[in-house]
Amino acid sequence: MKDNQPSQLEFSIQRIQDCGFLINEVVDPNFANIRIGYGMEFTFNVDEGWMRYLIKVEFADADSKIVFLNGTVLTVFHINNFKSIYDKENQKVLFPPSFAETLFGIAFNHARAILSKNTQGSRYQGILVPLINPVEVFGELVKINFNKVEKTSETPKDIEDIELAPNTNTRRSKSKKATQ
């Protein structure tokens, strides 16, 4: 790491945007057996000083596998001194420990709040996106996205291209559907 790297990066929230929401009140899921999946697109621009997280949360009936609720939320952070952690020689960003995961946790909570707001007045009001360990879930989602980029040589074009990870430590499905 560089000697002149700041001890901590300062950030602010530039934008929170509700990018999409689906609710299918015809589905009568077994609430004891719901599958929840998470998806993420994580991008940043060092020169412009921003990081963004596009997060998708999807609820499906575990028996029928029909998605009855999903939401997608974009959170953009402005990062002061972003260039100070860029290693020009190796052309990579040297994030401080847990920095990207911490911002992911904040963005994930934005998604939780907006999904909760969007379900008010519906038959699914009160359904909650569970609390997560942001370090663990971020690691799973980054791995899924890197594996996908390695296979396709491109980043996801839209939220429909983002694979979902389960909310538990069980095996991930190869499909884009939520798994338990």
Backbone bond lengths (Angstrom), bond angles and torsions (degrees), N, CA, C in turn:
res aa  C-N    CA-C-N  psi(-1)  N-CA   C-N-CA  omega(-1)  CA-C   N-CA-C  phi
1 M - - - 1.448 - - 1.506 109.45 -
2 K 1.288 114.08 158.46 1.453 120.05 -179.65 1.521 110.86 -74.30
3 D 1.330 114.27 148.25 1.459 118.87 177.28 1.513 111.98 -68.84
4 N 1.329 117.20 -29.83 1.471 120.17 -176.17 1.528 112.92 -92.13
5 Q 1.326 117.45 11.59 1.463 120.28 179.86 1.526 109.86 -66.19
6 P 1.354 117.00 134.40 1.462 118.64 179.56 1.525 110.87 -65.85
7 S 1.332 116.13 150.79 1.457 119.80 -178.72 1.529 111.34 -68.26
8 Q 1.321 116.76 -27.75 1.456 119.41 173.89 1.520 109.00 -151.34
9 L 1.312 114.69 149.33 1.459 119.99 179.53 1.521 109.05 -92.96
10 E 1.309 115.46 140.95 1.457 120.04 174.96 1.519 107.76 -96.06
11 F 1.320 115.44 143.79 1.463 119.62 179.40 1.518 109.56 -141.82
12 S 1.321 114.07 160.92 1.460 120.91 172.61 1.520 107.29 -140.93
13 I 1.306 115.71 160.90 1.461 120.39 178.59 1.517 108.21 -90.35
14 Q 1.330 116.02 119.10 1.457 121.04 179.01 1.525 112.15 -84.71
15 R 1.342 115.49 -39.77 1.462 118.12 -175.69 1.513 110.86 -158.44
16 I 1.329 114.98 143.03 1.459 123.07 169.41 1.516 104.87 -127.07
17 Q 1.320 116.48 124.73 1.461 119.88 -175.54 1.520 111.20 -134.61
18 D 1.320 115.81 131.53 1.455 122.76 173.59 1.520 106.15 -80.07
19 C 1.317 118.07 108.10 1.465 122.45 -172.73 1.519 113.77 -95.32
20 G 1.293 117.86 -9.97 1.453 119.00 -179.79 1.509 110.97 169.86
21 F 1.305 114.98 149.27 1.458 121.27 -176.15 1.511 108.33 -152.54
22 L 1.322 116.80 135.01 1.456 122.09 176.13 1.512 107.94 -129.75
23 I 1.313 115.18 133.91 1.458 120.08 173.52 1.515 107.11 -137.66
24 N 1.321 116.49 129.27 1.456 122.41 -179.87 1.522 106.97 -121.41
25 E 1.327 116.42 93.75 1.463 121.00 -175.32 1.524 113.23 -77.19
26 V 1.330 117.43 -3.45 1.457 120.51 176.18 1.525 110.57 -72.36
27 V 1.329 115.96 -30.92 1.465 120.78 -179.37 1.522 109.12 -71.96
28 D 1.328 114.91 132.86 1.460 120.97 177.36 1.530 107.40 -114.45
29 P 1.340 116.38 81.80 1.462 118.65 -173.74 1.516 112.92 -72.12
30 N 1.310 114.21 156.52 1.451 121.50 171.03 1.531 105.50 -79.71
31 F 1.321 118.31 103.30 1.456 121.56 -173.64 1.523 113.25 -64.93
32 A 1.320 117.17 -13.99 1.462 119.86 175.60 1.526 111.24 -83.12
33 N 1.338 117.03 -9.37 1.460 120.78 -175.13 1.526 110.44 -139.79
34 I 1.317 115.91 62.05 1.463 121.70 179.70 1.526 109.00 -101.43
35 R 1.311 116.43 140.34 1.464 121.71 175.17 1.516 108.32 -100.40
36 I 1.327 116.81 132.07 1.455 122.23 179.64 1.522 107.85 -121.52
37 G 1.330 116.08 131.32 1.458 120.78 177.08 1.511 110.63 -125.55
38 Y 1.317 115.68 153.32 1.454 122.01 178.84 1.524 109.12 -124.37
39 G 1.310 116.02 142.39 1.455 121.24 174.66 1.513 109.27 -132.08
40 M 1.338 116.60 156.88 1.454 119.55 -178.10 1.520 110.32 -152.33
41 E 1.313 115.00 141.82 1.452 121.79 164.32 1.516 105.31 -117.57
42 F 1.308 117.20 124.66 1.463 123.28 -176.73 1.524 107.63 -119.04
43 T 1.327 117.17 117.91 1.453 121.37 179.02 1.524 109.81 -136.75
44 F 1.323 115.21 159.36 1.459 119.63 177.44 1.517 109.86 -153.26
45 N 1.334 114.92 160.60 1.452 121.92 176.88 1.523 107.05 -135.81
46 V 1.314 116.32 108.32 1.460 121.52 -176.35 1.524 110.77 -64.69
47 D 1.340 117.45 -45.19 1.466 120.93 -177.25 1.520 112.46 -61.69
48 E 1.333 116.72 -39.42 1.466 120.56 -179.35 1.533 112.22 -89.39
49 G 1.331 117.54 -10.85 1.454 122.00 173.74 1.518 115.46 75.45
50 W 1.335 117.65 40.27 1.463 118.75 178.42 1.524 111.61 -135.22
51 M 1.329 114.46 154.98 1.467 124.03 170.81 1.516 106.44 -130.03
52 R 1.323 116.92 141.88 1.464 118.86 177.78 1.518 110.20 -134.13
53 Y 1.321 113.02 147.54 1.455 122.45 177.66 1.517 107.33 -127.35
54 L 1.305 116.68 120.66 1.457 122.55 173.05 1.519 104.97 -105.50
55 I 1.326 116.11 113.11 1.463 121.07 -172.62 1.517 110.15 -116.09
56 K 1.321 114.72 133.80 1.462 121.62 177.94 1.522 108.43 -119.05
57 V 1.321 115.46 135.88 1.464 122.06 174.95 1.523 106.51 -122.93
58 E 1.333 116.46 133.71 1.462 120.73 -175.61 1.522 109.99 -133.93
59 F 1.335 115.45 131.52 1.465 122.52 176.20 1.524 108.04 -110.68
60 A 1.339 116.32 133.23 1.465 120.93 177.71 1.518 108.87 -135.79
61 D 1.323 115.26 149.40 1.454 120.75 172.26 1.529 107.14 -69.95
62 A 1.316 117.14 125.26 1.462 121.18 -174.46 1.525 112.32 -65.82
63 D 1.331 117.13 -31.37 1.466 119.64 -178.27 1.523 111.72 -77.27
64 S 1.337 117.06 -52.10 1.460 120.66 -177.07 1.520 112.85 -87.28
65 K 1.323 117.13 -16.68 1.465 124.26 -177.27 1.535 112.83 65.97
66 I 1.313 117.27 15.03 1.460 121.57 178.65 1.519 109.45 -81.11
67 V 1.325 115.46 127.89 1.466 121.12 177.25 1.520 107.47 -75.03
68 F 1.326 115.74 126.79 1.462 118.77 179.50 1.521 112.51 -114.57
69 L 1.326 117.23 -10.10 1.456 119.77 -178.61 1.518 108.91 -158.49
70 N 1.340 115.98 130.42 1.454 118.54 169.70 1.514 109.75 -152.94
71 G 1.285 114.88 159.01 1.450 121.22 179.44 1.512 110.42 -150.90
72 T 1.327 115.53 150.41 1.451 122.39 -179.42 1.517 108.73 -130.78
73 V 1.321 116.67 130.24 1.465 121.83 -176.40 1.524 109.33 -133.23
74 L 1.321 115.23 135.65 1.462 122.73 177.10 1.523 108.98 -105.07
75 T 1.321 116.72 130.68 1.462 121.96 171.85 1.522 107.63 -124.82
76 V 1.340 115.41 127.22 1.464 121.45 178.91 1.524 107.96 -115.41
77 F 1.322 115.50 128.48 1.457 122.02 178.36 1.523 109.64 -109.16
78 H 1.319 116.49 140.79 1.465 121.50 168.65 1.524 106.20 -93.79
79 I 1.336 116.56 131.88 1.461 121.69 -178.32 1.524 108.45 -114.01
80 N 1.320 116.63 113.33 1.469 120.52 173.89 1.526 108.41 -69.01
81 N 1.297 117.04 144.74 1.477 122.44 176.61 1.530 113.13 60.40
82 F 1.320 118.24 27.16 1.462 120.27 -178.36 1.531 110.54 -58.13
83 K 1.315 116.72 -39.35 1.473 120.58 -178.85 1.524 112.24 -62.55
84 S 1.324 116.95 -23.07 1.464 120.07 -177.28 1.526 112.81 -69.78
85 I 1.317 118.53 -16.87 1.469 120.56 179.31 1.534 111.74 -107.70
86 Y 1.331 115.64 10.40 1.464 119.56 177.89 1.524 109.19 -90.93
87 D 1.306 116.84 122.96 1.456 123.68 177.63 1.526 107.50 -90.58
88 K 1.343 116.38 99.16 1.472 121.15 -176.91 1.520 112.00 -63.30
89 E 1.305 115.95 -38.17 1.464 120.38 -177.29 1.530 111.40 -59.74
90 N 1.339 116.44 -44.95 1.471 121.32 -179.07 1.523 112.78 -98.66
91 Q 1.304 116.42 -1.24 1.466 123.71 179.28 1.530 112.20 52.10
92 K 1.340 114.95 54.20 1.457 118.53 175.09 1.531 109.95 -149.93
93 V 1.318 114.27 157.96 1.455 121.60 179.16 1.527 108.13 -89.95
94 L 1.324 116.16 132.15 1.463 121.92 178.52 1.526 107.98 -103.28
95 F 1.328 116.00 81.92 1.463 120.67 -178.39 1.523 110.64 -64.04
96 P 1.333 117.45 138.40 1.467 119.48 171.78 1.533 109.15 -61.30
97 P 1.331 117.00 154.25 1.467 119.59 -179.26 1.529 112.59 -52.28
98 S 1.314 115.21 131.33 1.470 124.96 176.02 1.526 115.22 64.81
99 F 1.321 118.77 7.92 1.467 120.46 -178.09 1.535 111.37 -65.14
100 A 1.332 117.39 -53.26 1.469 120.78 -179.26 1.526 110.74 -62.76
101 E 1.333 117.15 -36.92 1.456 121.67 179.48 1.527 111.61 -68.20
102 T 1.336 116.45 -37.31 1.461 120.48 177.94 1.518 110.70 -64.25
103 L 1.330 116.48 -45.70 1.473 119.34 177.93 1.527 110.80 -64.87
104 F 1.333 117.27 -37.10 1.457 120.25 175.06 1.523 110.73 -58.96
105 G 1.343 116.99 -43.92 1.467 120.87 178.70 1.519 112.13 -59.19
106 I 1.323 116.39 -40.88 1.473 120.46 177.28 1.525 109.74 -64.57
107 A 1.331 116.77 -47.30 1.471 120.87 179.82 1.527 110.91 -62.80
108 F 1.330 117.19 -39.38 1.459 120.90 179.16 1.524 110.24 -62.61
109 N 1.328 116.91 -39.98 1.464 119.88 177.88 1.522 111.78 -67.24
110 H 1.325 117.94 -30.67 1.462 119.75 173.05 1.533 109.48 -62.77
111 A 1.326 116.37 -43.28 1.465 120.26 178.75 1.528 110.50 -62.48
112 R 1.327 116.92 -42.41 1.471 121.13 178.15 1.526 110.36 -58.57
113 A 1.327 116.57 -46.29 1.467 121.04 -176.76 1.531 111.51 -66.70
114 I 1.311 116.80 -43.79 1.468 119.46 -177.95 1.524 110.78 -68.87
115 L 1.321 117.82 -38.25 1.468 119.85 176.48 1.527 110.05 -64.13
116 S 1.308 117.21 -40.23 1.468 120.69 177.08 1.526 110.91 -61.95
117 K 1.312 116.65 -43.83 1.471 121.07 178.20 1.532 110.48 -61.92
118 N 1.323 116.48 -42.43 1.464 120.70 -176.57 1.527 113.74 -69.16
119 T 1.314 117.85 -22.47 1.461 119.75 -179.13 1.531 112.62 -88.36
120 Q 1.323 118.02 -8.70 1.469 120.60 -179.42 1.527 110.19 -58.07
121 G 1.314 115.85 133.55 1.459 121.80 -179.28 1.512 113.99 84.88
122 S 1.330 117.63 -3.33 1.464 120.52 179.22 1.526 109.03 -101.61
123 R 1.324 116.20 173.12 1.457 119.79 177.50 1.522 111.45 -67.48
124 Y 1.338 117.04 -15.52 1.458 121.21 -179.51 1.527 113.21 -100.84
125 Q 1.333 116.17 10.78 1.467 116.60 177.80 1.514 107.94 -61.18
126 G 1.282 115.78 139.01 1.452 120.81 -177.24 1.518 113.45 95.44
127 I 1.336 118.11 -13.89 1.456 119.60 175.09 1.528 106.80 -70.38
128 L 1.303 116.81 134.78 1.456 120.54 -174.26 1.518 111.80 -117.99
129 V 1.316 114.85 145.61 1.453 120.69 168.62 1.525 105.03 -81.33
130 P 1.313 117.99 121.08 1.464 120.11 -176.08 1.527 112.59 -61.48
131 L 1.323 114.82 155.54 1.454 119.93 172.09 1.524 108.14 -66.04
132 I 1.319 116.26 149.21 1.460 121.27 -177.73 1.523 109.78 -128.88
133 N 1.297 115.04 166.33 1.451 121.72 167.21 1.528 105.47 -91.73
134 P 1.350 119.29 105.53 1.461 120.66 -173.40 1.526 113.53 -60.74
135 V 1.312 118.91 -32.57 1.461 120.57 179.80 1.526 109.94 -65.90
136 E 1.327 116.31 -45.20 1.462 121.38 -178.61 1.534 111.71 -67.20
137 V 1.326 117.53 -49.64 1.466 121.23 -176.94 1.529 110.53 -67.71
138 F 1.329 117.78 -41.38 1.458 120.49 177.21 1.530 110.04 -58.52
139 G 1.326 116.67 -45.00 1.464 120.37 178.93 1.517 112.34 -59.87
140 E 1.331 116.93 -42.74 1.473 120.71 178.04 1.528 111.00 -62.86
141 L 1.330 116.26 -44.94 1.469 119.94 -176.51 1.526 111.87 -70.67
142 V 1.313 117.59 -36.63 1.467 120.21 176.06 1.519 109.67 -63.94
143 K 1.324 116.54 -42.77 1.464 120.29 179.18 1.526 111.15 -61.40
144 I 1.320 117.10 -44.16 1.473 120.78 177.70 1.519 110.16 -60.18
145 N 1.341 116.78 -46.94 1.461 119.84 -178.33 1.521 111.61 -66.09
146 F 1.341 119.08 -40.97 1.464 121.16 178.15 1.518 110.58 -64.52
147 N 1.332 117.04 -42.15 1.464 119.64 177.47 1.522 110.46 -61.10
148 K 1.316 117.26 -39.82 1.456 120.98 179.93 1.522 110.68 -67.42
149 V 1.326 117.20 -42.60 1.459 120.93 179.49 1.518 110.06 -63.84
150 E 1.341 117.30 -40.67 1.462 120.32 177.86 1.523 111.32 -61.14
151 K 1.333 116.86 -36.87 1.461 120.82 -178.50 1.522 111.95 -76.19
152 T 1.347 117.40 -36.90 1.459 119.94 -172.76 1.520 113.96 -106.42
153 S 1.331 117.40 -10.93 1.464 123.33 -177.89 1.522 113.02 61.64
154 E 1.310 117.94 23.21 1.462 120.32 175.83 1.517 109.85 -153.54
155 T 1.314 115.56 158.87 1.458 119.94 177.96 1.519 109.29 -81.72
156 P 1.334 117.62 159.31 1.464 119.47 178.59 1.526 111.46 -57.70
157 K 1.332 116.60 140.43 1.464 121.69 -178.72 1.525 111.90 -81.64
158 D 1.312 117.45 -35.19 1.458 120.51 178.70 1.520 108.65 -152.36
159 I 1.303 115.35 178.26 1.462 119.54 -173.56 1.526 112.05 -64.20
160 E 1.304 118.97 -24.47 1.464 120.54 178.29 1.522 111.19 -68.21
161 D 1.350 117.62 -22.06 1.455 121.74 179.71 1.521 112.86 -85.93
162 I 1.314 117.92 -4.68 1.451 120.93 -176.34 1.523 109.51 -88.21
163 E 1.341 115.96 123.26 1.455 119.89 178.79 1.514 110.69 -72.32
164 L 1.308 115.48 151.44 1.455 121.78 179.78 1.510 110.69 -100.95
165 A 1.318 115.18 145.60 1.461 121.56 174.09 1.515 107.69 -110.10
166 P 1.317 117.24 153.93 1.460 119.78 178.62 1.517 111.27 -74.12
167 N 1.323 115.22 164.79 1.468 119.19 177.31 1.525 111.59 -92.19
168 T 1.324 117.21 9.06 1.462 120.81 177.65 1.520 108.31 -127.27
169 N 1.303 116.49 178.81 1.464 120.97 -179.86 1.520 112.61 -87.60
170 T 1.320 118.23 11.42 1.454 120.13 -178.98 1.525 109.69 -76.14
171 R 1.302 115.85 171.10 1.465 122.36 -175.90 1.523 111.29 -61.36
172 R 1.334 115.84 139.21 1.464 121.74 179.21 1.520 110.38 -83.02
173 S 1.307 114.89 144.26 1.446 121.28 174.63 1.524 108.95 -78.81
174 K 1.299 118.02 151.58 1.466 121.85 175.92 1.521 111.15 -78.12
175 S 1.329 117.04 -16.60 1.461 120.27 -177.97 1.522 110.66 -83.40
176 K 1.324 116.32 173.50 1.441 122.17 179.09 1.510 112.05 -84.24
177 K 1.308 117.61 -0.42 1.458 121.16 -178.59 1.515 110.87 -82.72
178 A 1.297 115.24 156.55 1.460 120.81 -179.93 1.524 109.73 -66.54
179 T 1.316 115.76 148.12 1.463 120.67 177.31 1.512 108.77 -126.50
180 Q 1.304 115.21 160.66 1.468 118.62 179.56 1.499 110.30 -98.61
